[in-house]
Amino acid sequence: MRRIRWVGAALLGLVLVGCAGSGGTPSGESSRTTVSAPAGSSASRASVASSDWRAWTASYPATDGRCEATAHQVVCRTGSGGFVGRSRSTGKVTWSVPPAGRGKDAELVVDSATERAVTTSGATLSAANLRTGKAAWTHRLAYGSTVPVVLKVADGTVFVLETPTAGAKIITLAAFRMSDGKALWHRSVAAGPYGDMAAFGGRVYTTDYTKVTARDARAGATVATTPQGVECSYLISGGEYLVCTGSPISAEDTFPPLQRLDPDTLRPLRTAKDTGQKPERGVISSDGVLVLYEDSAEDPGGGAWNAYDLVHYKRLWSYDTTTEEAELAGDRFVTFTPVNDAPTRGRVITIDLRAGPKATGAAAPRMSAPYSQARYGEYPRLAVPGGDPDHLVVQAATHRSLRSIALP
């Protein structure tokens, strides 16, 4: 089953109770989230979380959505713009922030540097203080969104790309200070939420599914656009890298080629040749390795994660699997083993970003033990603390559970 980051899906099932794996009500979300944890962050230890990370399993209610992990706690979005925080050592709820509005929930942004978590519900943007476990601020957006808005955070600012209500013709890009929610600027822009957004290096980037526009992050003024002839349906970013791909929601069976852009000028740079398959989702490491999930447009199902060196413009390796759920942990790529490989299915696997799945020795792939929460039918997701973590959290959607495990 394929999942697109802007769309939540209601699932039916039983809540997993305790470590035994029985009971439950199903998940309600599959939208993507962001955890920001820059190197050298001065964020203090959250007073509402334990200092140790141990193995644990916990259930979560039907109202809770996507969860993310910081170095100090696990943070989950609840219905209508609320939050809960969980102990990193036990998984138990340590604080909660009640819903702030009504409407469809958007992405969850968790920023360790400012100790804030941000989400939206309808036309309400809300933030929680990760240190105190209390509401930090709320802000009314210009439009009530018919689909989730897009959120990105960089340098203490959250950028919001709104989706207008039915009949409205304006897309609003707005910037708010993460610490207190102060509105910094807003612009009416030619952009689309299904092309995503990127923010880094003092700039924020949007696409109207054809051209990319870069704006100054401090004031919102346009500073660059892609030259004529560069096609950009969808943006992927990571580190200081910006890449255009075809759209994951396209109904076509051919796609524009993978294209790296210069973040300053937005001119195209030499880029590795892609497979020609439909691009679904990608992650980029700080040293320029793009790992892109590509699938057949005509016969979707089992696809492959393909790794590309953006600096030396070459394809590094490929890993066939059945999920586009994956994250980065230090110099390793983290995903789930394919459902169609009986000897290894139901596991978390980590792969050296440059050596790939066929590496040996210290760079060889490493797998967790098999367990029910990682099975394909659970629609599992990953919550990985930023930096170079030694643990991660698997969020099972069918039998709603969170499981903390050591990073393989």
MISEVO-883324 format. One record per residue (C-alpha): residue in one letter; x, y, z. Coordinates in Angstrom, 2 decimals, decimal comma, always signed. Each point is the difference from the previous one (the first is absolute). Layout:
BEGIN
res:c1:c2:c3
A:X:Y:Z
...
//
This chain:
BEGIN
res:c1:c2:c3
M:+0,00:+0,00:+0,00
R:+1,38:+3,33:-1,05
R:-0,31:+3,05:+2,20
I:+0,40:+3,64:-1,05
R:+1,22:+2,43:+2,58
W:-2,86:+2,46:-0,13
V:-2,80:-2,51:+0,32
G:-1,17:-1,63:+3,25
A:-1,81:-3,34:-0,22
A:-2,36:-1,43:+2,59
L:+0,86:-3,59:+0,88
L:-2,10:-2,45:+2,02
G:+1,36:-2,51:+2,48
L:+0,73:-0,65:+3,67
V:+2,22:+1,90:+2,42
L:+3,10:-1,85:+1,08
V:-0,03:-0,21:+3,80
G:+3,36:-0,09:+1,76
C:+2,79:-2,25:-1,26
A:-2,26:-2,96:-0,70
G:-1,26:+1,45:-3,30
S:-3,77:-0,46:+0,54
G:-3,00:+2,30:-0,28
G:-0,46:+3,37:-1,76
T:-1,44:+2,81:-2,18
P:+1,81:+0,82:-3,25
S:+2,09:+2,88:-1,24
G:-1,32:+3,04:-1,75
E:+2,95:+1,65:-1,72
S:+2,73:-0,51:-2,54
S:+1,19:+3,54:-0,65
R:+3,71:+0,67:+0,19
T:+1,67:+1,88:+2,82
T:+3,21:+1,83:+0,71
V:+2,42:-0,04:+2,91
S:+2,54:+2,81:+0,05
A:+3,12:-0,62:+2,08
P:+2,94:+1,97:-1,40
A:+3,53:-0,96:+0,97
G:+1,20:+1,95:+3,00
S:-3,54:+0,81:+1,12
S:-0,14:+1,71:+3,38
A:-3,43:-1,41:+0,85
S:-0,19:-0,91:+3,67
R:-1,17:-3,38:+1,28
A:-3,80:-0,14:+0,21
S:-1,06:+0,08:+3,63
V:-3,07:-2,12:-0,78
A:+2,01:-2,94:-1,40
S:+2,26:-2,66:+1,48
S:+3,73:+0,03:-0,69
D:+0,37:-3,65:-1,03
W:-1,32:-1,78:-3,07
R:-1,01:-3,62:+0,50
A:-1,94:-2,59:-1,99
W:-3,76:+0,30:+0,52
T:-3,37:-0,53:-1,66
A:-3,08:+2,17:+0,57
S:-3,45:+0,35:-1,50
Y:-1,44:+3,32:-1,17
P:-3,62:+1,10:-0,50
A:-1,91:+0,57:-3,21
T:+0,24:+3,77:+0,40
D:+3,80:-0,01:-0,22
G:+1,72:+0,42:-3,35
R:+3,57:-0,01:-1,19
C:+2,77:-0,07:+2,62
E:+3,58:+1,27:-0,14
A:+2,99:-0,46:+2,30
T:+2,52:+2,49:+1,31
A:+3,08:-0,85:+2,04
H:-2,08:+0,42:+3,17
Q:-3,59:-1,08:-0,67
V:-2,62:-1,25:-2,45
V:-2,55:+2,55:-1,23
C:-3,31:-0,95:-1,66
R:-2,67:+2,05:-1,69
T:-3,56:-0,49:+1,25
G:-3,24:+0,89:-1,74
S:-0,82:+3,62:-0,86
G:+3,42:+1,42:+0,75
G:+0,83:-1,46:+3,41
F:+3,24:-1,63:+1,19
V:+1,21:-2,63:+2,44
G:+3,52:-0,58:+1,27
R:+1,29:-3,42:+1,05
S:+2,92:-1,10:+2,13
R:+2,93:-1,23:-2,04
S:+0,72:-2,69:+2,60
T:-3,51:-1,44:+0,48
G:-2,26:+1,32:-2,76
K:-2,50:+1,26:+2,59
V:-1,76:+3,33:-0,58
T:+1,70:+2,74:+2,03
W:-1,92:+3,02:-1,27
S:-2,81:+0,99:-2,34
V:-1,22:+3,13:-1,75
P:-3,73:+0,11:-0,86
P:-1,26:+0,56:-3,55
A:+0,25:+3,55:-1,26
G:-2,48:-0,03:-2,90
R:-2,21:-2,05:-2,26
G:+0,80:-1,40:-3,39
K:+2,42:-2,30:-1,78
D:+3,42:-0,34:+1,59
A:+3,16:+0,86:-1,88
E:+3,58:-1,10:+0,36
L:+1,71:-0,09:+3,38
V:+3,19:+2,04:+0,30
V:+2,19:-0,66:+3,05
D:+2,92:+2,41:+0,44
S:+2,55:-0,89:+2,68
A:+1,83:+3,32:-0,30
T:-2,99:+2,11:+1,07
E:-1,62:-2,79:+2,06
R:-3,25:+0,33:-1,91
A:-2,39:-2,31:-1,84
V:-2,35:+1,54:-2,57
T:-3,04:-1,26:-1,90
T:-3,19:+1,40:-1,52
S:-3,67:-0,87:+0,18
G:-2,20:+1,71:-2,54
A:+0,97:+3,66:+0,18
T:+1,75:-0,22:+3,38
L:+3,78:-0,26:+0,32
S:+1,01:-1,20:+3,46
A:+3,25:-0,67:+1,86
A:+0,99:-1,90:+3,14
N:+2,94:+0,74:+2,29
L:+2,07:-3,21:+0,17
R:+1,78:+1,11:+3,19
T:-3,08:+0,78:+2,07
G:-2,56:-2,22:-1,73
K:-2,45:+2,90:-0,35
A:-1,58:+1,91:-2,87
A:+2,47:+2,56:-1,35
W:-2,19:+2,00:-2,38
T:-2,74:-0,16:-2,63
H:-0,49:+2,05:-3,14
R:-2,89:+0,41:-2,39
L:+0,97:-0,66:-3,61
A:-1,48:+1,87:-2,94
Y:-1,91:-2,96:-1,37
G:-1,62:-3,13:+1,37
S:+1,70:-2,77:-1,91
T:-1,95:-2,63:-1,90
V:+3,12:-2,20:+0,05
P:+2,96:+0,21:+2,40
V:+2,34:+2,95:-0,34
V:+3,77:-0,48:-0,42
L:+2,31:+0,88:+2,91
K:+3,77:+0,40:+0,02
V:+2,30:+1,32:+2,71
A:+3,45:+1,58:-0,27
D:+2,02:+2,39:+2,16
G:-2,74:+0,54:+2,58
T:-2,72:+0,72:-2,55
V:-2,95:-2,13:-1,11
F:-1,13:+0,50:-3,60
V:-3,61:-0,77:-0,87
L:-1,24:-0,62:-3,53
E:-3,76:+0,20:+0,28
T:-2,63:-1,70:-2,11
P:-3,00:+2,23:-0,71
T:-3,62:-0,88:+0,61
A:-2,09:-1,08:-2,96
G:-0,35:+2,79:-2,55
A:+2,94:+2,07:+1,25
K:+2,77:+0,74:-2,51
I:+2,78:+1,16:+2,34
I:+2,75:-2,10:+1,56
T:+1,56:+1,64:+3,05
L:+3,56:-0,58:+1,17
A:+0,53:+1,28:+3,54
A:+2,84:+0,02:+2,53
F:-0,36:-0,11:+3,80
R:+2,59:+0,09:+2,77
M:+0,11:-3,42:+1,64
S:+0,65:+1,24:+3,53
D:-3,10:+2,19:+0,40
G:-2,00:-0,26:-3,24
K:+0,63:+3,58:-1,09
A:-1,07:+0,53:-3,62
L:+3,08:+1,07:-1,96
W:-1,35:+0,32:-3,54
H:-2,41:-1,45:-2,53
R:-0,17:-0,03:-3,79
S:-2,54:-0,98:-2,61
V:+1,95:-2,41:-2,17
A:-0,27:-2,12:-3,14
A:+0,61:-3,36:+1,63
G:-1,70:-3,29:+0,76
P:-0,01:-2,12:+3,15
Y:+0,39:-3,23:-1,94
G:+3,44:+1,12:-1,13
D:+1,14:+0,27:+3,63
M:+2,34:+2,71:+1,30
A:+3,60:+0,29:+1,20
A:+1,68:+2,36:+2,49
F:+3,73:+0,27:+0,75
G:+2,95:+2,36:-0,36
G:-2,07:+3,14:+0,63
R:-2,45:-0,76:-2,82
V:-3,37:-1,65:-0,49
Y:-0,82:-1,79:-3,28
T:-3,35:-0,75:-1,64
T:-1,08:-1,38:-3,37
D:-3,09:+0,59:-2,11
Y:+0,60:-3,46:-1,52
T:+2,06:+1,57:-2,78
K:+2,43:+2,61:+1,31
V:+1,64:+0,38:+3,42
T:+0,09:+3,31:+1,87
A:+2,46:+0,82:+2,78
R:-0,87:+2,66:+2,55
D:+1,99:+1,66:+2,73
A:-1,00:-1,71:+3,24
R:+0,15:+3,22:+2,02
A:-2,33:+2,14:-2,12
G:-1,56:-2,20:-2,69
A:+1,40:+1,93:-2,95
T:+0,65:-2,02:-3,18
V:+3,73:-0,49:-0,60
A:+0,16:-2,62:-2,78
T:-2,08:-2,14:-2,37
T:+0,92:-2,98:-2,15
P:+0,95:+0,82:-3,59
Q:-2,33:-0,81:-2,86
G:+0,02:-3,67:-0,96
V:+0,58:-1,38:+3,52
E:-3,02:-2,07:+1,04
C:-0,68:-0,53:+3,69
S:-3,14:-1,85:+1,04
Y:+1,22:-0,82:+3,49
L:+2,71:+1,17:+2,43
I:+2,25:-2,16:+2,19
S:+2,56:+1,57:+2,34
G:+2,53:-1,03:+2,62
G:+3,20:+1,56:+1,32
E:+0,81:+2,76:-2,48
Y:-1,38:-1,91:-2,99
L:-3,10:+0,69:-2,10
V:-1,34:-2,48:-2,56
C:-2,94:-0,02:-2,40
T:-1,83:-3,20:-0,94
G:-3,24:-1,00:-1,64
S:-3,15:+0,22:+2,09
P:-1,02:-2,98:+2,15
I:-3,66:+0,74:-0,75
S:+0,44:+0,18:-3,77
A:-2,29:-2,17:-2,14
E:+2,58:-0,07:-2,80
D:+2,35:-2,89:-0,75
T:+2,99:+2,16:-0,96
F:+1,71:+2,49:+2,31
P:+2,47:+2,88:-0,21
P:+3,57:-1,11:+0,80
L:+1,59:+0,35:+3,39
Q:+1,51:+3,49:+0,20
R:+2,22:+1,53:+2,67
L:-0,23:+3,80:+0,30
D:+2,53:+2,55:+1,21
P:-1,68:+1,35:+3,18
D:+1,28:+3,53:-0,66
T:-0,77:+0,49:-3,70
L:-2,47:-2,88:-0,55
R:+1,93:-0,91:-3,12
P:+0,12:-3,72:-0,83
L:+3,12:-1,93:+0,98
R:+1,32:-3,23:-1,43
T:-2,08:-2,83:+1,50
A:+0,08:-3,79:+0,02
K:-2,33:-1,72:-2,45
D:-3,06:-1,47:+1,70
T:-1,80:-3,27:-0,80
G:-2,90:+1,57:-1,87
Q:-2,48:-1,50:+2,48
K:-2,54:+2,04:+1,95
P:+1,65:+1,88:+2,91
E:-1,98:-0,34:+3,21
R:+2,09:+1,36:+2,88
G:+3,63:+0,88:+0,71
V:+2,37:+0,90:+2,83
I:+3,36:+1,77:-0,37
S:+2,95:-0,32:+2,38
S:+2,16:+2,93:+1,09
D:+2,82:-1,20:-2,28
G:-2,15:-0,22:-3,10
V:-1,35:-3,54:-0,32
L:-3,57:-0,05:-1,28
V:-1,95:-3,20:+0,66
L:-3,12:+0,02:-2,18
Y:-2,88:-2,45:+0,03
E:-0,98:-0,73:-3,61
D:-2,90:-2,17:-1,10
S:-1,66:-1,11:-3,23
A:-2,74:+2,39:-1,09
E:-1,77:-2,75:-1,94
D:+0,28:-2,77:+2,61
P:+0,51:+1,64:+3,42
G:+0,76:-2,11:+3,02
G:+3,54:-1,15:+0,62
G:+2,49:+2,73:-0,82
A:+3,63:+0,72:+0,80
W:+1,99:+2,48:+2,05
N:+2,74:+1,30:-2,30
A:+2,98:+1,92:+1,38
Y:+1,59:+2,81:-2,03
D:+3,20:+1,90:+0,73
L:-0,97:+3,62:-0,70
V:+3,57:+1,27:+0,19
H:+1,57:-2,52:-2,38
Y:-3,25:-0,50:-1,98
K:-0,14:-3,76:+0,02
R:-2,39:-2,71:+1,14
L:+1,37:-1,89:+3,01
W:-2,34:-2,91:+0,75
S:-3,56:-1,32:-0,05
Y:-2,14:-1,81:+2,59
D:-3,26:-1,65:-1,09
T:-2,76:+0,28:+2,59
T:-3,72:+0,60:+0,49
T:-0,10:+3,18:+2,10
E:+0,85:+3,64:-0,46
E:+0,41:+0,42:+3,75
A:+3,63:+0,84:+0,75
E:+2,19:+2,46:+1,89
L:+3,67:+0,84:+0,48
A:+2,01:-0,75:+3,15
G:+3,54:+1,33:-0,13
D:+1,72:-1,64:-2,98
R:-2,61:-2,75:-0,34
F:-3,29:-0,29:-1,87
V:-2,84:-1,52:+2,05
T:-3,03:-1,80:-1,47
F:-2,02:-3,22:+0,27
T:+0,75:-3,30:-1,70
P:-2,30:-0,97:-2,90
V:-3,17:-1,98:+0,66
N:+0,77:-2,39:-2,87
D:+3,28:-1,23:+1,52
A:-1,14:-2,65:+2,48
P:+3,36:-0,60:+1,74
T:+0,47:+3,69:+0,93
R:-3,43:+1,66:+0,03
G:-1,33:+1,78:+3,06
R:+3,32:+1,65:+0,89
V:+1,66:+3,40:+0,07
I:+3,11:+0,14:-2,18
T:+2,78:+2,60:-0,09
I:+2,21:+0,43:-3,07
D:+3,28:+1,88:-0,34
L:-0,81:+3,07:-2,10
R:+2,95:-0,41:-2,35
A:+0,79:-3,72:+0,13
G:-3,58:-1,21:-0,46
P:-1,82:-3,26:+0,76
K:+2,72:-2,26:-1,44
A:+2,80:+1,38:+2,19
T:+1,97:-2,28:+2,30
G:+1,93:+0,44:+3,23
A:-0,69:+3,07:+2,12
A:-2,07:+1,58:-2,79
A:-2,28:-3,04:-0,46
P:-3,77:+0,41:+0,44
R:-1,35:-0,64:+3,49
M:-3,49:-1,27:+0,87
S:-2,11:-0,07:+3,14
A:-1,60:-3,18:+1,23
P:-3,41:-0,66:-1,63
Y:-2,99:+1,31:+1,97
S:-3,67:+0,65:-0,68
Q:+0,07:+3,81:+0,00
A:+2,35:+0,04:-3,00
R:-2,19:-2,24:-2,15
Y:-1,31:+1,43:-3,26
G:-3,64:-0,35:+1,09
E:+0,66:+2,35:+2,93
Y:+0,94:+2,83:-2,40
P:+2,96:+0,85:+2,24
R:+1,74:+3,36:+0,08
L:+3,31:+1,17:+1,41
A:+0,72:+2,72:+2,57
V:+3,77:+0,56:+0,09
P:+1,66:+2,59:+2,27
G:+2,25:+2,40:-1,89
G:+3,77:-0,25:-0,04
D:+1,61:-3,42:+0,50
P:-2,54:-1,87:+2,16
D:+0,31:-3,47:+1,53
H:-3,76:-0,59:+0,33
L:-3,12:+0,61:-2,08
V:-3,77:-0,36:+0,35
V:-2,21:-2,10:-2,28
Q:-3,61:+1,20:-0,22
A:-2,40:-2,77:-1,02
A:-3,24:+1,26:-1,52
T:-2,39:-2,96:-0,13
H:+0,45:-1,14:+3,59
R:+0,90:+3,40:+1,31
S:+3,31:-0,29:+1,82
L:+3,33:+1,71:+0,50
R:+3,06:-2,17:+0,47
S:+3,44:+1,27:+0,97
I:+2,88:-2,16:-1,27
A:+3,74:+0,29:-0,27
L:+1,14:+1,24:-3,41
P:+1,23:-3,08:-1,93
//
